[in-house]
């Protein structure tokens, strides 16, 4: 869904807070066992 959008743009599009998007990203990273923050979820 990202398609090159910023966290703020995604939050505005979905009608949620920026922190909500950050929290969901953190959960996804944890489930995928991604510890390197530089690794994007897109790849």
C-alpha distance matrix in Angstrom:
0.0 3.8 5.7 8.7 8.7 11.2 11.4 13.5 11.4 8.6 11.7 13.4 10.7 10.9 14.5 15.0 16.6 15.4 17.3 15.4 12.1 14.6 16.2 13.3 12.5 16.3 16.5 14.0 16.0 19.2 18.4 17.6 20.7 19.2 21.9 21.3 19.2 19.0 17.1 13.4 11.0 9.3 12.7
3.8 0.0 3.8 5.4 5.4 7.8 8.6 11.1 9.2 7.2 10.7 12.5 10.7 11.5 14.8 14.8 15.7 13.7 15.8 14.7 11.1 12.9 15.3 13.0 11.5 15.2 16.3 14.0 15.2 18.7 18.7 17.6 20.2 18.1 20.3 19.2 16.8 16.3 14.8 11.1 9.5 7.9 11.5
5.7 3.8 0.0 3.8 5.7 9.1 11.2 13.2 10.7 9.7 13.5 14.5 12.5 14.1 17.3 17.9 18.9 16.8 19.2 18.3 14.8 16.4 19.0 16.8 15.1 18.6 19.9 17.3 18.2 21.8 21.7 20.1 22.7 20.4 22.7 21.1 18.8 17.6 16.1 12.4 11.6 8.8 11.9
8.7 5.4 3.8 0.0 3.8 6.7 9.6 11.7 9.7 9.8 13.3 14.4 13.2 15.2 18.0 18.2 18.4 15.8 18.3 18.2 14.5 15.6 18.7 17.2 15.0 18.2 20.1 17.9 18.2 21.9 22.4 20.8 22.9 20.1 21.8 19.8 17.1 15.6 14.9 11.4 11.6 9.3 12.2
8.7 5.4 5.7 3.8 0.0 3.8 6.7 8.1 5.9 6.4 9.9 10.7 10.0 12.2 14.5 14.8 15.0 12.6 15.5 15.5 12.1 13.5 16.8 15.6 14.0 17.3 19.3 17.6 18.3 21.8 22.5 21.5 23.6 20.9 22.4 20.7 17.6 16.7 16.4 13.0 12.8 11.4 14.8
11.2 7.8 9.1 6.7 3.8 0.0 3.8 5.4 5.1 6.3 8.6 9.9 10.6 12.4 14.0 13.5 12.8 9.8 12.7 13.4 10.3 11.1 14.7 14.4 12.7 15.6 18.1 17.0 17.4 20.7 22.0 21.3 22.8 20.1 21.0 19.3 15.8 15.3 15.8 12.7 13.0 12.6 15.9
11.4 8.6 11.2 9.6 6.7 3.8 0.0 3.8 5.5 5.2 6.1 8.6 9.9 10.6 11.9 10.6 9.5 6.3 9.0 9.7 6.8 7.6 11.2 11.2 10.0 12.8 15.2 14.7 15.3 18.3 19.8 19.6 21.1 18.7 19.5 18.4 14.9 15.3 15.7 12.8 12.6 13.2 16.6
13.5 11.1 13.2 11.7 8.1 5.4 3.8 0.0 3.8 5.5 5.1 6.1 8.5 9.9 10.2 9.4 8.1 5.7 9.3 10.4 8.6 9.9 13.2 13.6 13.2 15.7 18.1 18.0 18.8 21.6 23.1 23.2 24.7 22.3 22.9 21.9 18.2 18.7 19.4 16.6 16.4 16.7 20.2
11.4 9.2 10.7 9.7 5.9 5.1 5.5 3.8 0.0 3.8 5.4 5.1 6.0 8.6 9.7 10.2 10.3 8.8 12.4 12.6 10.3 12.4 15.5 15.0 14.6 17.7 19.6 19.0 20.2 23.2 24.1 24.0 25.9 23.6 24.7 23.6 20.1 20.1 20.3 17.0 16.5 16.1 19.7
8.6 7.2 9.7 9.8 6.4 6.3 5.2 5.5 3.8 0.0 3.8 5.5 5.0 6.1 8.4 8.5 9.3 8.1 11.2 10.3 7.7 10.5 13.1 12.0 11.9 15.3 16.6 15.8 17.5 20.4 21.0 21.1 23.3 21.4 22.8 22.1 18.9 19.3 19.0 15.6 14.3 14.1 17.9
11.7 10.7 13.5 13.3 9.9 8.6 6.1 5.1 5.4 3.8 0.0 3.8 5.4 5.2 5.8 5.0 5.7 5.3 8.6 7.8 6.5 9.5 11.7 11.3 12.1 15.0 16.3 16.4 18.2 20.6 21.4 22.1 24.1 22.4 23.5 23.2 19.9 20.9 20.9 17.8 16.5 16.9 20.7
13.4 12.5 14.5 14.4 10.7 9.9 8.6 6.1 5.1 5.5 3.8 0.0 3.8 5.5 5.0 6.4 7.6 8.1 11.6 11.1 10.2 13.2 15.3 15.0 15.9 18.8 20.1 20.0 21.9 24.3 25.1 25.7 27.8 26.0 27.2 26.6 23.2 23.8 23.9 20.7 19.6 19.5 23.3
10.7 10.7 12.5 13.2 10.0 10.6 9.9 8.5 6.0 5.0 5.4 3.8 0.0 3.8 5.6 8.0 10.3 10.7 13.9 12.6 11.2 14.5 16.5 15.3 16.1 19.4 20.2 19.6 21.8 24.4 24.6 25.0 27.5 25.9 27.6 27.0 23.9 24.3 23.8 20.4 18.8 18.2 22.0
10.9 11.5 14.1 15.2 12.2 12.4 10.6 9.9 8.6 6.1 5.2 5.5 3.8 0.0 3.8 5.6 8.8 10.0 12.5 10.3 9.4 13.2 14.3 12.9 14.5 17.6 17.9 17.6 20.2 22.4 22.4 23.3 25.8 24.7 26.4 26.4 23.5 24.4 23.8 20.4 18.3 18.4 22.1
14.5 14.8 17.3 18.0 14.5 14.0 11.9 10.2 9.7 8.4 5.8 5.0 5.6 3.8 0.0 3.8 7.1 9.4 11.9 10.2 10.5 14.0 14.9 14.4 16.3 19.0 19.4 19.8 22.3 24.2 24.5 25.8 28.0 26.9 28.3 28.3 25.2 26.4 26.1 23.0 21.2 21.5 25.3
15.0 14.8 17.9 18.2 14.8 13.5 10.6 9.4 10.2 8.5 5.0 6.4 8.0 5.6 3.8 0.0 3.8 6.6 8.3 6.5 7.7 10.8 11.5 11.5 13.7 15.9 16.5 17.4 19.7 21.3 22.0 23.5 25.4 24.4 25.4 25.8 22.6 24.2 24.2 21.4 19.6 20.6 24.3
16.6 15.7 18.9 18.4 15.0 12.8 9.5 8.1 10.3 9.3 5.7 7.6 10.3 8.8 7.1 3.8 0.0 3.8 5.3 5.3 7.0 9.0 10.1 11.2 13.0 14.7 15.9 17.3 19.0 20.5 21.8 23.3 24.7 23.4 23.9 24.1 20.8 22.6 23.1 20.6 19.4 20.8 24.3
15.4 13.7 16.8 15.8 12.6 9.8 6.3 5.7 8.8 8.1 5.3 8.1 10.7 10.0 9.4 6.6 3.8 0.0 3.8 5.4 5.3 6.4 8.7 10.1 10.9 12.6 14.6 15.6 16.7 18.7 20.4 21.4 22.6 20.8 21.1 20.9 17.5 19.0 19.8 17.4 16.7 18.1 21.6
17.3 15.8 19.2 18.3 15.5 12.7 9.0 9.3 12.4 11.2 8.6 11.6 13.9 12.5 11.9 8.3 5.3 3.8 0.0 3.8 5.4 4.9 6.1 8.6 9.8 10.4 12.3 14.2 15.2 16.4 18.4 19.9 20.7 19.3 19.3 19.6 16.4 18.6 19.5 17.6 16.8 19.0 22.1
15.4 14.7 18.3 18.2 15.5 13.4 9.7 10.4 12.6 10.3 7.8 11.1 12.6 10.3 10.2 6.5 5.3 5.4 3.8 0.0 3.8 5.4 5.1 6.3 8.6 9.9 10.7 12.4 14.3 15.4 16.7 18.5 19.8 18.9 19.6 20.3 17.4 19.7 19.8 17.7 16.0 18.1 21.3
12.1 11.1 14.8 14.5 12.1 10.3 6.8 8.6 10.3 7.7 6.5 10.2 11.2 9.4 10.5 7.7 7.0 5.3 5.4 3.8 0.0 3.8 5.4 5.2 6.2 8.7 10.0 10.6 12.3 14.3 15.5 16.5 18.1 16.8 17.8 18.1 15.1 16.9 16.7 14.3 12.6 14.4 17.8
14.6 12.9 16.4 15.6 13.5 11.1 7.6 9.9 12.4 10.5 9.5 13.2 14.5 13.2 14.0 10.8 9.0 6.4 4.9 5.4 3.8 0.0 3.8 5.5 5.1 6.2 8.8 9.9 10.5 12.4 14.4 15.4 16.2 14.6 15.0 15.2 12.1 14.4 14.8 13.0 12.0 14.5 17.4
16.2 15.3 19.0 18.7 16.8 14.7 11.2 13.2 15.5 13.1 11.7 15.3 16.5 14.3 14.9 11.5 10.1 8.7 6.1 5.1 5.4 3.8 0.0 3.8 5.4 5.1 6.3 8.7 9.9 10.6 12.5 14.4 15.2 14.4 14.9 16.1 13.6 16.4 16.4 15.0 13.4 16.3 19.0
13.3 13.0 16.8 17.2 15.6 14.4 11.2 13.6 15.0 12.0 11.3 15.0 15.3 12.9 14.4 11.5 11.2 10.1 8.6 6.3 5.2 5.5 3.8 0.0 3.8 5.4 5.1 6.2 8.6 9.8 10.6 12.3 14.0 13.5 14.9 16.2 14.0 16.5 15.7 13.7 11.4 14.0 16.8
12.5 11.5 15.1 15.0 14.0 12.7 10.0 13.2 14.6 11.9 12.1 15.9 16.1 14.5 16.3 13.7 13.0 10.9 9.8 8.6 6.2 5.1 5.4 3.8 0.0 3.8 5.4 5.1 6.1 8.6 9.9 10.5 12.0 10.7 12.1 12.8 10.5 12.8 11.9 10.0 8.1 11.0 13.6
16.3 15.2 18.6 18.2 17.3 15.6 12.8 15.7 17.7 15.3 15.0 18.8 19.4 17.6 19.0 15.9 14.7 12.6 10.4 9.9 8.7 6.2 5.1 5.4 3.8 0.0 3.8 5.5 5.1 6.2 8.7 9.9 10.3 9.3 9.9 11.4 9.5 12.7 12.3 11.6 10.2 13.7 15.6
16.5 16.3 19.9 20.1 19.3 18.1 15.2 18.1 19.6 16.6 16.3 20.1 20.2 17.9 19.4 16.5 15.9 14.6 12.3 10.7 10.0 8.8 6.3 5.1 5.4 3.8 0.0 3.8 5.4 5.1 6.2 8.6 9.7 10.1 11.4 13.7 12.6 15.6 14.5 13.7 11.4 14.7 16.5
14.0 14.0 17.3 17.9 17.6 17.0 14.7 18.0 19.0 15.8 16.4 20.0 19.6 17.6 19.8 17.4 17.3 15.6 14.2 12.4 10.6 9.9 8.7 6.2 5.1 5.5 3.8 0.0 3.8 5.4 5.2 6.1 8.4 8.5 11.0 12.7 11.9 14.3 12.3 11.1 8.3 11.5 13.1
16.0 15.2 18.2 18.2 18.3 17.4 15.3 18.8 20.2 17.5 18.2 21.9 21.8 20.2 22.3 19.7 19.0 16.7 15.2 14.3 12.3 10.5 9.9 8.6 6.1 5.1 5.4 3.8 0.0 3.8 5.5 5.2 5.9 5.0 7.2 9.0 8.6 11.2 9.5 9.3 7.5 11.2 12.2
19.2 18.7 21.8 21.9 21.8 20.7 18.3 21.6 23.2 20.4 20.6 24.3 24.4 22.4 24.2 21.3 20.5 18.7 16.4 15.4 14.3 12.4 10.6 9.8 8.6 6.2 5.1 5.4 3.8 0.0 3.8 5.5 4.9 6.1 7.5 10.5 10.8 14.0 12.5 13.0 11.3 14.9 15.5
18.4 18.7 21.7 22.4 22.5 22.0 19.8 23.1 24.1 21.0 21.4 25.1 24.6 22.4 24.5 22.0 21.8 20.4 18.4 16.7 15.5 14.4 12.5 10.6 9.9 8.7 6.2 5.2 5.5 3.8 0.0 3.8 5.4 7.7 10.3 13.1 13.7 16.3 14.1 14.1 11.6 14.8 15.3
17.6 17.6 20.1 20.8 21.5 21.3 19.6 23.2 24.0 21.1 22.1 25.7 25.0 23.3 25.8 23.5 23.3 21.4 19.9 18.5 16.5 15.4 14.4 12.3 10.5 9.9 8.6 6.1 5.2 5.5 3.8 0.0 3.8 5.5 8.9 11.1 12.2 14.1 11.4 11.6 9.3 12.3 12.1
20.7 20.2 22.7 22.9 23.6 22.8 21.1 24.7 25.9 23.3 24.1 27.8 27.5 25.8 28.0 25.4 24.7 22.6 20.7 19.8 18.1 16.2 15.2 14.0 12.0 10.3 9.7 8.4 5.9 4.9 5.4 3.8 0.0 3.8 6.2 9.1 11.0 13.3 11.2 12.6 11.3 14.6 14.0
19.2 18.1 20.4 20.1 20.9 20.1 18.7 22.3 23.6 21.4 22.4 26.0 25.9 24.7 26.9 24.4 23.4 20.8 19.3 18.9 16.8 14.6 14.4 13.5 10.7 9.3 10.1 8.5 5.0 6.1 7.7 5.5 3.8 0.0 3.8 5.7 7.4 9.5 7.5 9.3 8.9 12.3 11.7
21.9 20.3 22.7 21.8 22.4 21.0 19.5 22.9 24.7 22.8 23.5 27.2 27.6 26.4 28.3 25.4 23.9 21.1 19.3 19.6 17.8 15.0 14.9 14.9 12.1 9.9 11.4 11.0 7.2 7.5 10.3 8.9 6.2 3.8 0.0 3.8 6.1 8.9 8.4 10.9 11.5 14.9 14.4
21.3 19.2 21.1 19.8 20.7 19.3 18.4 21.9 23.6 22.1 23.2 26.6 27.0 26.4 28.3 25.8 24.1 20.9 19.6 20.3 18.1 15.2 16.1 16.2 12.8 11.4 13.7 12.7 9.0 10.5 13.1 11.1 9.1 5.7 3.8 0.0 3.8 5.4 5.6 8.8 10.6 13.6 12.8
19.2 16.8 18.8 17.1 17.6 15.8 14.9 18.2 20.1 18.9 19.9 23.2 23.9 23.5 25.2 22.6 20.8 17.5 16.4 17.4 15.1 12.1 13.6 14.0 10.5 9.5 12.6 11.9 8.6 10.8 13.7 12.2 11.0 7.4 6.1 3.8 0.0 3.8 5.4 7.4 9.4 12.4 12.6
19.0 16.3 17.6 15.6 16.7 15.3 15.3 18.7 20.1 19.3 20.9 23.8 24.3 24.4 26.4 24.2 22.6 19.0 18.6 19.7 16.9 14.4 16.4 16.5 12.8 12.7 15.6 14.3 11.2 14.0 16.3 14.1 13.3 9.5 8.9 5.4 3.8 0.0 3.8 6.1 9.4 11.4 11.1
17.1 14.8 16.1 14.9 16.4 15.8 15.7 19.4 20.3 19.0 20.9 23.9 23.8 23.8 26.1 24.2 23.1 19.8 19.5 19.8 16.7 14.8 16.4 15.7 11.9 12.3 14.5 12.3 9.5 12.5 14.1 11.4 11.2 7.5 8.4 5.6 5.4 3.8 0.0 3.8 6.6 8.6 7.7
13.4 11.1 12.4 11.4 13.0 12.7 12.8 16.6 17.0 15.6 17.8 20.7 20.4 20.4 23.0 21.4 20.6 17.4 17.6 17.7 14.3 13.0 15.0 13.7 10.0 11.6 13.7 11.1 9.3 13.0 14.1 11.6 12.6 9.3 10.9 8.8 7.4 6.1 3.8 0.0 3.8 5.3 5.8
11.0 9.5 11.6 11.6 12.8 13.0 12.6 16.4 16.5 14.3 16.5 19.6 18.8 18.3 21.2 19.6 19.4 16.7 16.8 16.0 12.6 12.0 13.4 11.4 8.1 10.2 11.4 8.3 7.5 11.3 11.6 9.3 11.3 8.9 11.5 10.6 9.4 9.4 6.6 3.8 0.0 3.8 5.6
9.3 7.9 8.8 9.3 11.4 12.6 13.2 16.7 16.1 14.1 16.9 19.5 18.2 18.4 21.5 20.6 20.8 18.1 19.0 18.1 14.4 14.5 16.3 14.0 11.0 13.7 14.7 11.5 11.2 14.9 14.8 12.3 14.6 12.3 14.9 13.6 12.4 11.4 8.6 5.3 3.8 0.0 3.8
12.7 11.5 11.9 12.2 14.8 15.9 16.6 20.2 19.7 17.9 20.7 23.3 22.0 22.1 25.3 24.3 24.3 21.6 22.1 21.3 17.8 17.4 19.0 16.8 13.6 15.6 16.5 13.1 12.2 15.5 15.3 12.1 14.0 11.7 14.4 12.8 12.6 11.1 7.7 5.8 5.6 3.8 0.0
